[in-house]
Amino acid sequence: MQNKSWQSQGFAPIQMAVNICARQFHDQDLAQTVIRILDETGLAPQHLELELTESSIMQNAELAASVLNRLKAMGVNISIDDFGTGFSSLGSLKRLPIDALKIDKSFVSDATTDPDDAALVMAIITLAHNLRLKVIAEGVETEEQLRFLHLLRCDEIQGYLFSKPIPAKALESLLDSHSGRLPFKSLQQAQSD
């Protein structure tokens, strides 16, 4: 609802990520629940990203593939959160309809000081890009980490370097200060697309 509200206020459409816990993911009605919520809010599926942990997906990879395929067919984006902390089968990873891997902050935090963490981050980025997946680094807190990830061509980053979690109104002010609103003509064109 918040995402749709921001779009109605003239902010450029953004993709909003929602964490899905293992219990929710293994609920037989997850896809129907997502469809109902998108219908109720009027949010286009491409503006929703569902974040799932490796462990919740790997508990039952066959069921996971079925549920994820239904969600993906609707246009919802799928990412694996905290990648590198679970026990993913690389074979399963290539068969799942996912859009992005989110590198766990435990690797990012020491990647500029620990050669082993740096090697893991490099390997995850290379693996993801070779599978045509977007890579998001979590927990970026320093300019040095940002430069390192930029050098490795990490697609997106998130962390306290940019902002701590803030309420919706504070985010509106932040978006306003960075020209996050669309001109009226562009908003009409985006809505007609």
C-alpha positions as a Markdown table, in Angstrom:
| # | Residue | x | y | z |
|---|---|---|---|---|
| 1 | Met | 0.0 | 0.0 | 0.0 |
| 2 | Gln | 2.8 | 2.4 | 0.8 |
| 3 | Asn | 4.5 | 1.8 | -2.5 |
| 4 | Lys | 1.3 | 2.5 | -4.4 |
| 5 | Ser | 0.7 | 5.6 | -2.3 |
| 6 | Trp | 4.1 | 7.0 | -3.2 |
| 7 | Gln | 3.4 | 6.4 | -6.9 |
| 8 | Ser | 0.1 | 8.2 | -6.5 |
| 9 | Gln | 1.9 | 11.1 | -4.9 |
| 10 | Gly | 4.1 | 11.4 | -8.0 |
| 11 | Phe | 7.2 | 9.6 | -6.9 |
| 12 | Ala | 9.0 | 7.5 | -9.5 |
| 13 | Pro | 8.0 | 3.9 | -9.3 |
| 14 | Ile | 10.3 | 1.8 | -7.1 |
| 15 | Gln | 10.7 | -1.8 | -6.4 |
| 16 | Met | 9.9 | -2.6 | -2.8 |
| 17 | Ala | 11.3 | -5.8 | -1.2 |
| 18 | Val | 9.4 | -7.8 | 1.3 |
| 19 | Asn | 11.0 | -10.5 | 3.4 |
| 20 | Ile | 9.2 | -13.8 | 3.4 |
| 21 | Cys | 9.9 | -16.2 | 6.3 |
| 22 | Ala | 10.1 | -20.0 | 5.9 |
| 23 | Arg | 6.7 | -20.5 | 7.4 |
| 24 | Gln | 5.1 | -18.0 | 4.9 |
| 25 | Phe | 7.0 | -19.5 | 2.0 |
| 26 | His | 5.8 | -23.0 | 2.7 |
| 27 | Asp | 2.2 | -21.9 | 3.0 |
| 28 | Gln | 0.2 | -23.5 | 0.2 |
| 29 | Asp | -1.6 | -20.2 | -0.4 |
| 30 | Leu | 1.4 | -17.9 | -0.8 |
| 31 | Ala | 0.9 | -17.2 | -4.5 |
| 32 | Gln | -2.8 | -16.6 | -4.0 |
| 33 | Thr | -2.1 | -14.3 | -1.1 |
| 34 | Val | 0.3 | -12.3 | -3.2 |
| 35 | Ile | -2.2 | -12.1 | -6.0 |
| 36 | Arg | -4.9 | -10.9 | -3.6 |
| 37 | Ile | -2.6 | -8.2 | -2.1 |
| 38 | Leu | -1.5 | -6.9 | -5.5 |
| 39 | Asp | -5.2 | -6.7 | -6.6 |
| 40 | Glu | -6.3 | -5.0 | -3.3 |
| 41 | Thr | -3.5 | -2.4 | -3.5 |
| 42 | Gly | -3.3 | -1.9 | -7.3 |
| 43 | Leu | 0.5 | -2.4 | -7.2 |
| 44 | Ala | 2.0 | -3.7 | -10.4 |
| 45 | Pro | 3.8 | -7.0 | -9.8 |
| 46 | Gln | 7.1 | -5.7 | -11.2 |
| 47 | His | 7.2 | -3.2 | -8.2 |
| 48 | Leu | 7.3 | -6.1 | -5.7 |
| 49 | Glu | 10.3 | -8.2 | -4.8 |
| 50 | Leu | 10.0 | -11.1 | -2.5 |
| 51 | Glu | 13.2 | -11.9 | -0.5 |
| 52 | Leu | 13.6 | -15.5 | 0.6 |
| 53 | Thr | 16.5 | -17.1 | 2.5 |
| 54 | Glu | 18.5 | -19.9 | 1.1 |
| 55 | Ser | 17.5 | -22.2 | 3.9 |
| 56 | Ser | 13.7 | -21.7 | 3.4 |
| 57 | Ile | 14.1 | -22.5 | -0.3 |
| 58 | Met | 16.3 | -25.5 | 0.2 |
| 59 | Gln | 14.0 | -27.2 | 2.8 |
| 60 | Asn | 12.0 | -28.4 | -0.2 |
| 61 | Ala | 13.5 | -27.4 | -3.5 |
| 62 | Glu | 10.8 | -29.0 | -5.6 |
| 63 | Leu | 8.0 | -27.1 | -3.8 |
| 64 | Ala | 10.1 | -24.0 | -3.9 |
| 65 | Ala | 10.5 | -24.2 | -7.7 |
| 66 | Ser | 6.8 | -24.6 | -8.1 |
| 67 | Val | 5.8 | -21.7 | -5.9 |
| 68 | Leu | 8.6 | -19.4 | -7.3 |
| 69 | Asn | 7.5 | -20.2 | -10.9 |
| 70 | Arg | 4.0 | -19.2 | -10.1 |
| 71 | Leu | 5.1 | -15.9 | -8.6 |
| 72 | Lys | 7.6 | -15.2 | -11.4 |
| 73 | Ala | 4.9 | -15.9 | -14.0 |
| 74 | Met | 2.9 | -13.1 | -12.3 |
| 75 | Gly | 5.8 | -10.7 | -12.8 |
| 76 | Val | 7.0 | -10.6 | -9.2 |
| 77 | Asn | 10.7 | -10.3 | -8.7 |
| 78 | Ile | 12.5 | -13.0 | -6.5 |
| 79 | Ser | 15.7 | -12.6 | -4.6 |
| 80 | Ile | 17.7 | -14.9 | -2.3 |
| 81 | Asp | 18.5 | -13.0 | 0.9 |
| 82 | Asp | 21.6 | -13.5 | 3.0 |
| 83 | Phe | 23.2 | -15.5 | 0.2 |
| 84 | Gly | 26.3 | -17.5 | 1.3 |
| 85 | Thr | 25.0 | -18.3 | 4.8 |
| 86 | Gly | 22.9 | -21.3 | 3.8 |
| 87 | Phe | 23.6 | -24.5 | 2.0 |
| 88 | Ser | 22.4 | -23.8 | -1.6 |
| 89 | Ser | 22.9 | -26.5 | -4.2 |
| 90 | Leu | 24.3 | -24.7 | -7.2 |
| 91 | Gly | 22.3 | -27.1 | -9.3 |
| 92 | Ser | 19.1 | -26.0 | -7.6 |
| 93 | Leu | 20.2 | -22.3 | -7.9 |
| 94 | Lys | 20.4 | -22.4 | -11.6 |
| 95 | Arg | 16.9 | -24.0 | -11.9 |
| 96 | Leu | 15.1 | -21.6 | -9.7 |
| 97 | Pro | 13.4 | -18.5 | -11.3 |
| 98 | Ile | 15.2 | -15.9 | -9.3 |
| 99 | Asp | 16.3 | -12.4 | -10.2 |
| 100 | Ala | 18.9 | -11.5 | -7.6 |
| 101 | Leu | 21.3 | -12.7 | -5.0 |
| 102 | Lys | 21.8 | -10.6 | -1.9 |
| 103 | Ile | 25.3 | -11.1 | -0.4 |
| 104 | Asp | 25.1 | -11.4 | 3.3 |
| 105 | Lys | 26.5 | -8.5 | 5.3 |
| 106 | Ser | 28.8 | -10.8 | 7.3 |
| 107 | Phe | 30.9 | -11.2 | 4.1 |
| 108 | Val | 30.6 | -7.5 | 3.1 |
| 109 | Ser | 31.7 | -6.1 | 6.4 |
| 110 | Asp | 35.2 | -7.6 | 6.3 |
| 111 | Ala | 35.7 | -7.9 | 2.5 |
| 112 | Thr | 38.1 | -5.0 | 2.5 |
| 113 | Thr | 40.3 | -6.4 | 5.3 |
| 114 | Asp | 39.9 | -10.2 | 5.1 |
| 115 | Pro | 41.2 | -11.9 | 2.0 |
| 116 | Asp | 38.9 | -14.8 | 2.5 |
| 117 | Asp | 35.7 | -12.7 | 2.7 |
| 118 | Ala | 37.0 | -10.7 | -0.3 |
| 119 | Ala | 37.3 | -13.9 | -2.3 |
| 120 | Leu | 33.8 | -15.0 | -1.3 |
| 121 | Val | 32.3 | -11.7 | -2.3 |
| 122 | Met | 34.1 | -11.9 | -5.7 |
| 123 | Ala | 33.0 | -15.5 | -6.2 |
| 124 | Ile | 29.4 | -14.7 | -5.4 |
| 125 | Ile | 29.3 | -11.7 | -7.8 |
| 126 | Thr | 31.0 | -13.7 | -10.6 |
| 127 | Leu | 28.6 | -16.7 | -10.1 |
| 128 | Ala | 25.5 | -14.4 | -10.0 |
| 129 | His | 26.6 | -12.5 | -13.1 |
| 130 | Asn | 27.4 | -15.7 | -15.0 |
| 131 | Leu | 23.8 | -16.9 | -14.1 |
| 132 | Arg | 22.5 | -13.5 | -15.4 |
| 133 | Leu | 21.4 | -12.5 | -11.9 |
| 134 | Lys | 21.6 | -9.1 | -10.3 |
| 135 | Val | 23.8 | -8.9 | -7.2 |
| 136 | Ile | 23.0 | -6.8 | -4.1 |
| 137 | Ala | 25.5 | -6.3 | -1.3 |
| 138 | Glu | 23.9 | -5.9 | 2.2 |
| 139 | Gly | 25.4 | -4.1 | 5.1 |
| 140 | Val | 27.6 | -1.5 | 3.3 |
| 141 | Glu | 28.8 | 0.9 | 5.9 |
| 142 | Thr | 32.0 | 2.5 | 4.6 |
| 143 | Glu | 33.3 | 4.3 | 1.5 |
| 144 | Glu | 36.0 | 1.6 | 1.2 |
| 145 | Gln | 33.4 | -1.1 | 1.0 |
| 146 | Leu | 31.5 | 0.9 | -1.6 |
| 147 | Arg | 34.6 | 1.3 | -3.8 |
| 148 | Phe | 35.5 | -2.4 | -3.5 |
| 149 | Leu | 32.0 | -3.4 | -4.5 |
| 150 | His | 31.9 | -0.9 | -7.4 |
| 151 | Leu | 35.2 | -2.3 | -8.6 |
| 152 | Leu | 33.7 | -5.8 | -8.7 |
| 153 | Arg | 30.7 | -4.4 | -10.6 |
| 154 | Cys | 28.2 | -5.2 | -7.8 |
| 155 | Asp | 24.8 | -4.1 | -9.2 |
| 156 | Glu | 23.2 | -2.6 | -6.1 |
| 157 | Ile | 24.1 | -2.0 | -2.5 |
| 158 | Gln | 22.3 | -1.3 | 0.7 |
| 159 | Gly | 23.4 | -0.4 | 4.2 |
| 160 | Tyr | 23.9 | 2.3 | 6.7 |
| 161 | Leu | 26.4 | 4.2 | 4.5 |
| 162 | Phe | 23.3 | 5.5 | 2.7 |
| 163 | Ser | 20.6 | 5.4 | 5.4 |
| 164 | Lys | 19.5 | 3.6 | 8.5 |
| 165 | Pro | 16.0 | 2.3 | 8.4 |
| 166 | Ile | 13.6 | 5.3 | 8.5 |
| 167 | Pro | 9.8 | 5.8 | 8.6 |
| 168 | Ala | 7.9 | 6.3 | 5.4 |
| 169 | Lys | 7.5 | 10.1 | 5.9 |
| 170 | Ala | 11.3 | 10.5 | 6.3 |
| 171 | Leu | 11.9 | 8.5 | 3.2 |
| 172 | Glu | 9.5 | 10.8 | 1.3 |
| 173 | Ser | 11.7 | 13.8 | 2.3 |
| 174 | Leu | 14.8 | 11.9 | 1.3 |
| 175 | Leu | 13.3 | 11.1 | -2.1 |
| 176 | Asp | 12.1 | 14.7 | -2.5 |
| 177 | Ser | 15.6 | 16.0 | -1.8 |
| 178 | His | 17.0 | 13.7 | -4.6 |
| 179 | Ser | 14.3 | 14.6 | -7.1 |
| 180 | Gly | 12.4 | 11.4 | -6.7 |
| 181 | Arg | 9.2 | 12.8 | -8.0 |
| 182 | Leu | 8.2 | 12.5 | -11.6 |
| 183 | Pro | 7.1 | 15.5 | -13.6 |
| 184 | Phe | 3.3 | 15.3 | -14.2 |
| 185 | Lys | 3.6 | 14.4 | -17.9 |
| 186 | Ser | 6.1 | 11.6 | -17.1 |
| 187 | Leu | 3.7 | 10.2 | -14.4 |
| 188 | Gln | 0.9 | 10.1 | -16.9 |
| 189 | Gln | 3.1 | 8.3 | -19.4 |
| 190 | Ala | 4.2 | 5.8 | -16.7 |
| 191 | Gln | 0.7 | 5.0 | -15.7 |
| 192 | Ser | -0.4 | 4.5 | -19.3 |
| 193 | Asp | 2.5 | 2.1 | -20.0 |
